[in-house]
Protein backbone atom coordinates (compact mmCIF):
# COMPACT_ATOMS: atom_id res chain seq x y z
CA UNK A 1 0.00 0.00 0.00
CA UNK A 2 1.52 3.34 -1.01
CA UNK A 3 2.10 5.97 1.63
CA UNK A 4 -0.39 8.80 1.85
CA UNK A 5 0.71 12.20 0.65
CA UNK A 6 0.84 15.30 2.84
CA UNK A 7 -2.27 16.56 1.09
CA UNK A 8 -4.17 13.32 1.81
CA UNK A 9 -3.12 13.32 5.47
CA UNK A 10 -4.15 16.96 5.90
CA UNK A 11 -7.51 16.33 4.21
CA UNK A 12 -8.23 13.47 6.59
CA UNK A 13 -7.25 15.57 9.57
CA UNK A 14 -9.44 18.45 8.38
CA UNK A 15 -12.43 16.09 8.14
CA UNK A 16 -11.78 14.69 11.60
CA UNK A 17 -11.35 18.15 13.11
CA UNK A 18 -14.63 19.26 11.53
CA UNK A 19 -16.36 16.25 13.08
CA UNK A 20 -14.88 17.13 16.48
CA UNK A 21 -16.00 20.77 16.08
CA UNK A 22 -19.53 19.61 15.23
CA UNK A 23 -19.60 17.35 18.30
CA UNK A 24 -18.42 20.19 20.55
CA UNK A 25 -21.20 22.42 19.24
CA UNK A 26 -23.74 19.65 19.84
CA UNK A 27 -22.45 19.35 23.39
CA UNK A 28 -22.87 23.12 23.81
CA UNK A 29 -26.47 22.86 22.63
CA UNK A 30 -27.18 20.41 25.44
CA UNK A 31 -26.38 23.21 27.91
CA UNK A 32 -29.01 25.59 26.53
CA UNK A 33 -30.92 27.25 29.36
CA UNK A 34 -28.71 25.46 31.91
CA UNK A 35 -25.27 27.11 31.88
CA UNK A 36 -24.18 29.94 29.58
CA UNK A 37 -20.49 29.57 30.51
CA UNK A 38 -20.40 25.97 29.33
CA UNK A 39 -22.23 26.92 26.14
CA UNK A 40 -19.74 29.65 25.30
CA UNK A 41 -16.74 27.51 26.26
CA UNK A 42 -17.80 24.60 24.05
CA UNK A 43 -18.79 26.80 21.09
CA UNK A 44 -15.49 28.66 21.35
CA UNK A 45 -13.53 25.42 21.44
CA UNK A 46 -15.49 24.11 18.46
CA UNK A 47 -14.66 27.26 16.51
CA UNK A 48 -10.96 26.97 17.42
CA UNK A 49 -10.88 23.35 16.29
CA UNK A 50 -12.56 24.25 13.00
CA UNK A 51 -10.15 27.14 12.37
CA UNK A 52 -7.19 24.89 13.11
CA UNK A 53 -8.39 22.48 10.43
CA UNK A 54 -8.57 25.30 7.93
CA UNK A 55 -4.91 26.15 8.59
CA UNK A 56 -3.58 22.70 7.76
CA UNK A 57 -1.60 22.04 4.59
CA UNK A 58 -3.80 22.18 1.50
CA UNK A 59 -1.28 21.54 -1.26
CA UNK A 60 -1.66 25.09 -2.54
CA UNK A 61 1.63 26.09 -0.99
CA UNK A 62 4.71 26.05 -3.18
C-alpha positions as CSV (number, residue, x, y, z in Angstrom):
1,X,0.0,0.0,0.0
2,X,1.5,3.3,-1.0
3,X,2.1,6.0,1.6
4,X,-0.4,8.8,1.9
5,X,0.7,12.2,0.6
6,X,0.8,15.3,2.8
7,X,-2.3,16.6,1.1
8,X,-4.2,13.3,1.8
9,X,-3.1,13.3,5.5
10,X,-4.2,17.0,5.9
11,X,-7.5,16.3,4.2
12,X,-8.2,13.5,6.6
13,X,-7.2,15.6,9.6
14,X,-9.4,18.5,8.4
15,X,-12.4,16.1,8.1
16,X,-11.8,14.7,11.6
17,X,-11.4,18.1,13.1
18,X,-14.6,19.3,11.5
19,X,-16.4,16.2,13.1
20,X,-14.9,17.1,16.5
21,X,-16.0,20.8,16.1
22,X,-19.5,19.6,15.2
23,X,-19.6,17.3,18.3
24,X,-18.4,20.2,20.6
25,X,-21.2,22.4,19.2
26,X,-23.7,19.6,19.8
27,X,-22.4,19.4,23.4
28,X,-22.9,23.1,23.8
29,X,-26.5,22.9,22.6
30,X,-27.2,20.4,25.4
31,X,-26.4,23.2,27.9
32,X,-29.0,25.6,26.5
33,X,-30.9,27.3,29.4
34,X,-28.7,25.5,31.9
35,X,-25.3,27.1,31.9
36,X,-24.2,29.9,29.6
37,X,-20.5,29.6,30.5
38,X,-20.4,26.0,29.3
39,X,-22.2,26.9,26.1
40,X,-19.7,29.7,25.3
41,X,-16.7,27.5,26.3
42,X,-17.8,24.6,24.1
43,X,-18.8,26.8,21.1
44,X,-15.5,28.7,21.3
45,X,-13.5,25.4,21.4
46,X,-15.5,24.1,18.5
47,X,-14.7,27.3,16.5
48,X,-11.0,27.0,17.4
49,X,-10.9,23.4,16.3
50,X,-12.6,24.3,13.0
51,X,-10.1,27.1,12.4
52,X,-7.2,24.9,13.1
53,X,-8.4,22.5,10.4
54,X,-8.6,25.3,7.9
55,X,-4.9,26.2,8.6
56,X,-3.6,22.7,7.8
57,X,-1.6,22.0,4.6
58,X,-3.8,22.2,1.5
59,X,-1.3,21.5,-1.3
60,X,-1.7,25.1,-2.5
61,X,1.6,26.1,-1.0
62,X,4.7,26.1,-3.2
